[in-house]
Amino acid sequence: MANWVRAAHVSDVPADCGLELVLAGRIVGLFRVDDDFFAMDGICAHQGGPVAKGGICGAVVTCPWHGWQYDVTTGKHELSEIRQQTFPVERRGDELYVDMEAPSS
């Protein structure tokens, strides 16, 4: 069953970095790639860095602590098989909702 949680207003999510949020008790990174929005686990798999506070180039976010990079559309680490959990995002008008019950990876 879905658990859609209001995450942010579209204008709250910058194009050049993510937005770190706490949704349903979890730290989540919300990202904008062109006109699409993606959500993934906001804690870096390497040493727990704040992934969403890193810079984003295209669809790749770089964790500011040690430079680990992830594709925000899939959660996949760029150099290994490690994958961050991702969550479906739905745009309802100018509001963004994240399904915290049904992770997409």
C-alpha positions in Angstrom: 0.0 0.0 0.0 1.3 3.5 -0.9 2.2 6.0 1.8 2.4 9.3 -0.2 4.0 12.0 2.0 4.1 15.7 0.9 7.8 16.5 0.5 8.2 19.9 -1.0 7.0 22.6 -3.3 8.5 22.3 -6.8 10.3 25.7 -6.3 12.0 24.3 -3.1 14.1 21.9 -5.1 17.1 23.6 -6.8 18.5 22.4 -10.1 22.1 22.3 -9.0 21.8 20.4 -5.7 19.4 18.2 -3.8 17.1 19.0 -0.9 17.6 17.0 2.3 14.3 16.1 4.0 13.1 13.9 6.8 10.1 11.9 5.6 8.4 9.2 7.6 11.4 9.2 9.9 14.0 8.7 7.2 16.5 11.1 5.7 15.7 11.4 2.0 17.4 13.4 -0.8 15.0 15.0 -3.3 16.5 15.9 -6.7 15.5 17.8 -9.8 16.8 16.5 -13.2 15.5 18.8 -15.9 11.7 18.8 -15.2 11.7 15.4 -13.4 12.0 14.7 -9.7 13.7 11.8 -7.9 14.0 10.7 -4.3 16.6 8.4 -2.8 18.1 7.5 0.6 19.9 10.6 1.8 22.6 8.8 3.8 25.7 7.9 1.7 26.5 4.2 1.8 30.2 5.0 2.3 30.4 6.7 5.7 26.9 8.2 6.2 27.5 11.5 4.5 24.7 13.9 3.6 24.3 12.9 -0.1 21.6 15.5 -0.8 23.9 18.3 0.3 26.3 17.5 -2.5 26.5 19.0 -6.0 24.6 17.5 -8.9 25.7 17.4 -12.5 23.1 16.0 -14.9 21.7 13.1 -12.9 24.8 12.4 -10.8 25.0 13.7 -7.2 28.4 13.7 -5.4 28.5 13.2 -1.7 30.2 16.2 -0.2 32.1 14.1 2.4 34.2 11.8 0.2 33.1 12.2 -3.3 31.0 9.1 -3.8 28.7 9.6 -6.8 25.2 8.2 -7.4 22.8 8.4 -10.3 19.7 9.9 -8.7 17.4 8.3 -11.2 18.4 4.8 -10.1 20.3 5.2 -6.9 23.2 3.3 -8.4 26.8 4.1 -7.3 28.8 5.2 -10.3 31.7 2.8 -9.8 30.2 -0.3 -8.1 27.1 -2.3 -7.7 26.1 -0.4 -4.6 22.6 1.0 -4.9 20.9 3.6 -2.7 17.2 3.0 -2.0 15.0 5.1 -4.3 11.4 6.2 -3.8 8.7 7.1 -6.3 8.0 10.8 -6.6 4.7 12.2 -7.8 4.0 15.8 -8.8 0.6 17.1 -7.9 0.4 20.6 -9.4 3.2 22.5 -7.7 3.6 20.0 -4.8 5.9 17.0 -4.7 4.9 13.8 -2.9 7.2 10.8 -2.1 5.9 7.3 -1.6 7.7 6.1 1.5 5.9 2.8 1.6 6.9 1.4 -1.8 10.5 2.0 -2.6 11.3 1.8 -6.3 14.6 0.0 -5.8 
